[in-house]
Amino acid sequence: MPPAGAGCAPMTYYLLIQALNGLAIGIIYAVIAAGLTVIFSILKIVNFAHGEIYMMGGYFAYFAITLLGIPPLGGVVVAMLVSFVLAALAERTLLTPLYSPTTERKGDYGILVTFGISIFLRNLALIIYGPYPLRPPSFWSGALIIGPFVMTWDRVFAGGAGIVMLLGLLWFMHRTPWGEALNAVSQSRESAAIVGIDGQRFYMLAFGLGGALAGGAGALIGPIYSLSPSMGLIPDTQAFAIVVLGGLGSVAGSILAGLLIGVSESMFVALFPDPSRSLTYAQAFSLLILMIVLLVRPTGFFGRASAAME
């Protein structure tokens, strides 16, 4: 007879594998949400085009790899650079009325403009790239196998690269003059202006930085799943939930919340009795976590008071 508890070992390994997969996806969620948090903390608006920049980043990487022959890792860098330029251009051309004293209801203006950008980018991608999914080449083929644990190298790479992006963001925000200026603008635009910080320049930097993170996340997720014009819809919704859960304006909170949501979703899928429906309900489960946390702590994990743009 098998020793007592031997039947539990496969289930334990399965749950651990699911937790690791969820951690990798949670890191990607955290990268997307961190970019959205940077934009909100500086501009005080919710960027509804964030998911579409994430989607465009995936396509930028795909064509950099397939058409230009750039290695997959270089494709991620290209995606971040082009996404930065795309986001900064959108901010300079469409969002500058936010900074004019003659513009009324600036929060509503920001929502309408970014929502319009999201519709434009999604339809532009549909026209240019077509409705059929595309799959970029793998970063590394095969899988990492350690005893009973198996994880594709693409997920390992995406998780590792996402950690590097998040650490780079934290270093930039807290150890560079530009990051310190962004923090100053986020806390008080008037005080930052008194010490000579050009607020509008840093609005563009914040929007571009958020776009670069979203584009990099899209490039990392492409080899794991696939690319499509609608791929930004679900991560965009998740990113909003994560930003609220972590605390509006808190980069560290968005990172923690992204990891929590990624692992929780993966474990929910693993434990749900009906595997055919588990993926359908996974997003609803993450929103349930959001509601429970907000009932206990309405400001999220590391929330702080945030004012609308005036």
HELIX and SHEET records of a PDB file:
HELIX    1   1 CYS A    8  LEU A   43  1                                  36    
HELIX    2   2 HIS A   50  THR A   66  1                                  17    
HELIX    3   3 PRO A   72  LEU A   94  1                                  23    
HELIX    4   4 THR A   96  TYR A   99  5                                   4    
HELIX    5   5 LYS A  106  TYR A  129  1                                  24    
HELIX    6   6 TRP A  153  ARG A  175  1                                  23    
HELIX    7   7 PRO A  177  GLN A  187  1                                  11    
HELIX    8   8 ARG A  189  ILE A  194  1                                   6    
HELIX    9   9 GLY A  199  ILE A  221  1                                  23    
HELIX   10  10 LEU A  233  GLY A  246  1                                  14    
HELIX   11  11 VAL A  251  LEU A  271  1                                  21    
HELIX   12  12 PRO A  275  VAL A  296  1                                  22    
SHEET    1   A 2 ALA A 143  ILE A 146  0                                        
SHEET    2   A 2 PHE A 149  THR A 152 -1                                        
END                                                                             
